[in-house]
Amino acid sequence: MRPGTLISTWTLDCFAGRVRSTSDLVSQVCDPRFINPQTGPFYVEGAEPGDTLAVHFRSIAPREARGVSTTVPLFGSLTATALTAMLHDPLPERTWVYEIDRDAGLVRYDALDSAYQVDLPLDPMHGTVGVAPALREVRSSLAPGDWGGNMDTPEMRAGTTCYLGVNVDGALFSLGDGHARQGEGEACGVAVECAMDTELVVEVIKGATPTAWPRLESDDFLMTTGSARPLDDAFRIAHTQLVRWVQELTDLSTMDAYQLVSQTALTPVANMVDTTYTVVAKIAKRYLPGATAMQDVHERLRSR
């Protein structure tokens, strides 16, 4: 694709459409080798190592009127897992079906063991957005890292621009893992999963400081990410990156930027369930008057 091209595409849900009802269990209907399929990779003309790829999401909308969520054995933040080993049995495997009312902007939660029901706001986003990793590595689409990947942050919604450091010619950008909505942290490991129709625009930023970890920009916030385990290291990466970005934009010293970030940052946990965890650090643009991030690409792509 050429930079500046509007791309209209679609993605499967993380179960490739195999989980359709409350009687479908992931362990029975899915091949774990093919969980979390991606759309792409897209070769972006002119993207070279050291550049930054800007991906602006114009729209993200569920393809269907239903989404699903599950609990999966040995997966999730409140159960025994393969990496957090315990002697007790995993939590039960269950599947929930959510009706999606796109016109009303609602997602309906239906409890399995009682008649409890409540409507939740529809908030579509992509859990997995990334480029090819460095050093010719091949990584699972379940893993997040400095290339992006399965970060599972609800901030990756329509109107947001994601900045990714380019590691190979063409960047090899891909996306997937659509969520009709997700709570911060994605505690059980599975959001309201659904196929998505997505429109996006990409741009290549040259001549800027290399983007070491994925960054995001909305109309109101600048955001940085860190993915690691334990969780505190993910926090440190995200906040270190935010301090560095504030320095770039303001010419503040390291200590002055550190102090400003310490008193203004919001720190949502994106996910605490993947092979490594992801934390987002965000600062409101109103605290950085006159600052222009990433050559003002977000505003230019948004205006299109």
PyMOL commands that set and color helices and strands:
alter all, ss='L'
color gray80, all
select helices_A, chain A and resi 26-29+32-34+231-250+254-264+285-287+294-303
alter helices_A, ss='H'
color red, helices_A
select strands_A, chain A and resi 6-11+38-42+52-62+66-70+95-101+106-110+117-121+125-130+144-145+148-150+161-165+173-179+196-205+215-217+221-228+269-271+277-284
alter strands_A, ss='S'
color yellow, strands_A
deselect
rebuild
show_as cartoon
